[in-house]
Amino acid sequence: MDRIVDNYFNLHVMAEAFPAVLRGFGITVLVTLLVIVSGLSVGLGLAVLRTQRIRAVDLLIVVYIDAFRTLPQLVVIIVMYFSLPYAGLALSPFVTMVLALGMILSAFAAEIFWSAMLAVPRGQSDAARALGLRPRHVLTLVVLPQAIRLALPMLTNRAIAIGKGTALGTAVSLPETLGQAQSVMAIVANPSPLTLAALFYLALFIPLVALSRVVETRFGPGH
């Protein structure tokens, strides 16, 4: 038991690692927020584009959605970071993580928004058009508000799942929470910094999970 405490809960080592892990945590929070905002915004935009029923555009969006829903997060991150420089576009680890995870989230969000929009009863759109509303007003005033409400429970869960992918930033040397903890661990030869990193992740994602439960309760089926 003493060995477990000394190896994983060494307060002296954790105190030594705290400043570095805290800096990494700041990067983790920033990347997570940017991924969620950009991913949901782009996903909503793609779903709205699909309502225009332009075959070529719709096909491209479907290919985009299927590709990024299928590929593992780590593969997208590594390909984007190590392959794009050969095309003359070198991205920083921070930009790579935001773009890669944001694109993955946008693919899932686009499909969720689109499914929610299709779930809105067609009769409501027909009634709005009968009242003289233009197509764009039918979309923005009638369909989207209801679709967003229906999509929120699934979106929150998916955003959290993809947001945790920030830990994969170690693959491209992003100094986020886990990367900083691993760096300190290598120096002090003690895994306690990983425990500290886990506590930081809990501090970030427990409130988000709690928020997702509130959203599910408030906007889930039957509410």
WOGI-V373241 format. One record per backbone hydrogen bond with DSSP energy under -1.0 kcal/mol. CO is the residue of the C=O (numbers start at 0). NH is the residue of the N-H. If there is no record, write none. Layout:
co = [CO/CO]
nh = [NH/NH]
This chain:
co = [0/1/2/3/4/9/10/11/12/13/16/17/18/19/20/21/22/23/24/25/26/27/28/29/30/31/32/33/34/35/36/37/38/39/40/41/42/43/44/45/48/49/53/54/55/56/57/58/59/60/61/62/63/64/65/66/71/72/73/74/75/76/77/78/82/83/83/84/91/92/93/94/95/96/97/98/99/100/101/102/103/104/105/106/107/108/109/110/111/112/113/114/120/121/122/123/124/125/126/127/128/133/134/135/136/137/137/138/142/143/144/145/146/147/150/151/152/153/154/155/156/157/158/159/161/162/163/164/165/166/167/168/168/169/173/175/176/177/178/179/180/181/182/183/184/190/191/192/193/194/195/196/197/198/199/200/201/204/205/206/207/208/209/210/211/212/213/214/215/219]
nh = [4/5/6/7/8/13/14/15/16/17/20/21/22/23/24/25/26/27/28/29/30/31/32/33/34/35/36/37/38/39/40/41/42/43/44/45/46/47/48/49/51/52/57/58/59/60/61/62/63/64/65/66/67/68/69/70/75/76/77/78/79/80/81/82/85/86/88/87/95/96/97/98/99/100/101/102/103/104/105/106/107/108/109/110/111/112/113/114/115/116/117/118/123/125/126/127/128/129/130/132/131/137/138/139/140/141/142/143/146/147/148/149/150/151/154/155/156/157/158/159/160/161/162/163/164/165/166/167/168/169/170/171/173/172/175/179/180/181/182/183/184/185/186/187/188/193/195/196/197/198/199/200/201/202/203/204/205/208/209/210/211/212/213/214/215/216/217/218/219/222]
